[in-house]
Amino acid sequence: MTRTRWLQEYGVYLAVAGLFAFNLLFTENFVSAANFRTQLLQAAPVCIVALGMALVIGTEGVDLSVGAVMALSAALIPLYLGYGPLLAVLVALVVGLAAGLFNGFLVAQLGIQPIVATLGLLVGGRGLALVIAEGKLVEVRSPEFLSLGNGDVLGIPVSVLVAAVLAVGVGLLVQRTTFGRQLVAIGGNRSASALAGLPVKRVLIGVYAICGVLAGVAGVLATARLGASDPADIGLLMELSAITAVVVGGTPLTGGRVRVFGTVMGAVLMQLVRATLIKHDLPDSATQMVQAAIIIAAVYVARERSTR
């Protein structure tokens, strides 16, 4: 039991340290400011989406639509960028909020299983994004907007700073607020929480709304970094990466617990795995197989701990 608990609590940190040491020894040009910057930039959107996913999974739910919400937010940015970057970003975030509220309504009010409720938006959201963009990649040329994806503040990329601030905010939300304690309680036992008078439906809708907004943020940053809105590619398979980061970080799929810092480290681990495979001439598809194996291992460890 001690070994199982240790693996769930600290396994992600051991994995990150081990993979980092492997790259130090066997990967050329790994230790460089440019490489570290690239890895952090690529990990930031995964981290942001995973933070929202952690809250949803903490309530014993799941949101499969986060990648589609990213694509939908990205598709709308070029349409409103002519009115200013601020309005374009606000529209993208409002769309993410609306998508999250829609998912939350289906789960909380209609009682639809989360995997089914969010599956609809997974398909329909990306389809709508493709319709809005007319199936084309649209370039974004606003310097102010592009600085969100490629600019620095005191040498730190803006997107990394955004991810760090959001991680601290979500951590405080879970640990220091009534809302955070309620969502953990609901994930632990929804029926008992309802009998105790907790606002179960309101909390569930709020959790999915936050997840949608964070997916919108990730869509904005991904568009700014690429310098283009590509609804066919932005956010593709992001739900897999986010779920992997959350589960590996120690948040069980059965709910009742949210590990924010573990989720951040899980996102870093996923990026390190992908970068390591690519740098050693393995195809990107290998990353997906490794992610699947990591999910299975993490779920098994969580199940063993729960059973014991």
N, C-alpha and C positions, 0 to 999 in steps of 0.2 A: 504493500500500500504506500509506503514511503517512497519507493522508487517511482511508482506510477504518478504520485502527486508531484514529485520533483520534476519529472518529465513534462507534465502539463504546465507547471509553474515556470520552469526555467529552461525548458528544452529549446525554445526559440532563440534565447540568448546564446546558448551553446552552439546552435546551428549557425547563427550569424558569425560568431567568433571563429568557428571551424572553417567556414567558407571563406572568411576574410583571410585567415592564415594560409589556406590553400592558394588563394590568388596572389598573396604576397610571395609565395615560393615558386609558383608555376605559371603565372600569367605575366606576360611582358607588358611593360608600361602601365601596370595597375596602379602603382603609387605615383600619382601626379594630380595636380590641382584640377586640370582639365577633366580627367577621368572621374574624380570624385564629384565634380560639379555635374557632369552628365548623369551619373548614377542618381544623384539627389533629385535632379530635374525630372527624371523618368519615374522615380519612386513617389514623387509628391502627389500626382493625381490618384494613384492607387491608394495611398495613405488617406487622402481626403474622403474618397468613396468608402474605404474600409471603415472609417470612423462612423459614418452613418449606418453602414451595414452592421457594425457591432451593436449599436443601439437596437436595431430591429431584431437581430438574433438574440439579444438579451431578453426580449419579450417572447422568445420561442417562435419567432417569425423568420421570414427571409424576404428579400427584395431582389427579384431577378431582373427588374427593369432598369437598374442603375445605368447600364451601358447605353440603353436606348434613350434615357433621359439626357445623358451627356450629348448624344448625337442630336437630339431635338433642340437642346439649348444652343449647341454650336450652329445648327442650321439657321437659327433666327438672328444670330449676331450680325451677319452682313446686311440683313434687311434694315436694321436700325442703327448701324454704325454711322451712317450719314448724319444722324441727329446728335451724334456725340458718343464717345466710348461709355460714359456713365449710363446713359439710357440703354445702350445695347447690353451692358452687363446686368442692369436691373431687369430687363425683359427676360434674359436667360435665367436669372434666379427665380423670377416669378413663375416661369414655365416649370422649373424644377419643383417649386413649392406646390403648384397646381397638380403636378403628376403625383407628388407624395400624398397630398390630400385625397386625391382620387383613390390611390391604393389603400390609404388608411380607411376611407369610407367603405370600400369593399370588404376589408378585413373586419373592421370594428362594427359597422352598422349592419351589413348584410351577412356577416358570419362566414364569408368565403375563406377557404384555406389560403394562407399567404402565397404559397407556391403557385396556386391557380390564379389568384387575383392579380399577381404581378406578372404572370406569364403573358397575359393579354397585352399589357403595355410593352413588354419586351418585344413583341412582334409588331404591334400597331404603332408604337412610338418611333421605332426606326423607319417603318414604312412612311409615316407622316413626315419625318425628317427628310427622307429621300424625295418626297413629293414637293416639299417646300424648296429644296435646293435644286429641283428638277433633275435629280440624279447626277449632279455635277459637283466637282470640287470648285469652291469659290474662294478666290484669294482675298486676304484681308491686308490692307495697306496702311492702316492708321498707326503711326508711330507710338502714340499714347497707349493704344490698346495692345500693341505688340510688346510693349515694355513689361506688361504683366507676365508674359511668358519667358522673356529673355533678359529683362532688366535685373539690376542688382541694387541692394541697399546695404551699404557698408561691406560690400564684397559677397554678400549672401544673396542668392537668387530670390526674387520676389515670390515665386510659387512655393519655394521651400519655407519662407517666412510665413506665408499664408497657411501652409500645412501645419507648421509648428503652433501658430496661434490657435488654429482650430482644434488641434490635439489638446492643448491646454484648456480650451473652452469646454470641449466635450468631457474631459477629465473632471473639471469642476462641476459640470452639470450632473455627472453620475455620482460623484462623491459628496457634493456639498448642497444639493438642492432637494427639495421634496419631490420634484418631478423625477429626478434620478432614482431616488429610493423607491418610488412607486413603480417605475418601469422594471426594476430588478425584482420587486415583489410579485408583480404580475407575471413575469417570466418564470418565477419559481412555482407559483400556483395561482392560475388565473381565477379559478372558482373561489378559492379562499379569499383572494383579494377583493372580488366582487362582494362576497358576503361581509367582508370587513368594511365595506363602504368606500373603497377606493374608486376613483373615476376611471374605470378600465377603458371604456371606449374613447374618452378624451385623450388619455395617455397614448393609446395605440395610434390614434390619428396624428398626434403630435410627433411621435417617433417616426412614422413614415414620412411626415412632412419635412422633418429635419433631414432625413436620408435623401429626399428628393432635392432639397436645397443644396446639400453638399455635392450631390451628383451634378447639379447645375454649375456649381463653383468649379468642379473638375473639368466640365465641358468648356467653360470659359478659358481656363488656364491651358488646356490642351490646344484649343484653337489659337490662342495667342502664341503659344510656343511653335506650332506648326506654321503659323502665318497663313492659314487657310482653314476653311470649314469643309470638312469631308465627312458627311453623315454616314457614308458606307464604311468608314474605317474608325472614326473616333468612338471610343468606348466599346469597341468590339471585344467580346469576351471579358469585359471588365468585371462582370458579376462573378466570374470564376476566380479572378485574381483577388477580389475583395473578400469573398467568402473564405478563400484559402488563408489570407492574411489574418482574418478574424479567428478562425479555428486554430491555426498554428499559434496565434498569440495567446491562447488559453481560454477564450470565451466558448463555452460549450454550446452546441447546437440545441440542447434541451432548454436553454434559457436560464434565467435566474442569476446571471452573473455577467459583468462587462469588464473586460481588461483593456483599458485604453492604451497604455504604454506597450503592452504586449501586442496589440493590434498594429501599432506603429512599427514595432520591430518585425512583425510578420510581413508588413509591406516592404520593409528594407530587405528581408530575406528573399522574398519573391523576385525583387529586382536583381539581387546578387546572383540568384540561381540563373535567371535569364541571361544576365551579362556574362556569367562564367561559361555557360553553354555556347553562347555566340562567339566569345573570344577563343574558344577551343574548337571552332569550326563545326559545331553541331547545329542542326536546323532549329528554327524557332518552334517548330512543332514538338520538338523534344521537351521544351519548357512546359507545354500543356500536359504531357505525360508525367513529368516530374511533379507538377502541381497536383495532379490527380492522386499520385502516390502519397504525397505529403498530406493531402486531405484525409485519405483513408487511414494513414498512420495516426494523425492527430485525433480523428474521431474514435479510433480504437483505444487510444490512451485515455480519452475522456470517458469512454464507455466502461473501461476497466476500473477507473477510479470511482465512477458512480456506482457500479455493481458492488465493489468491495465496501 
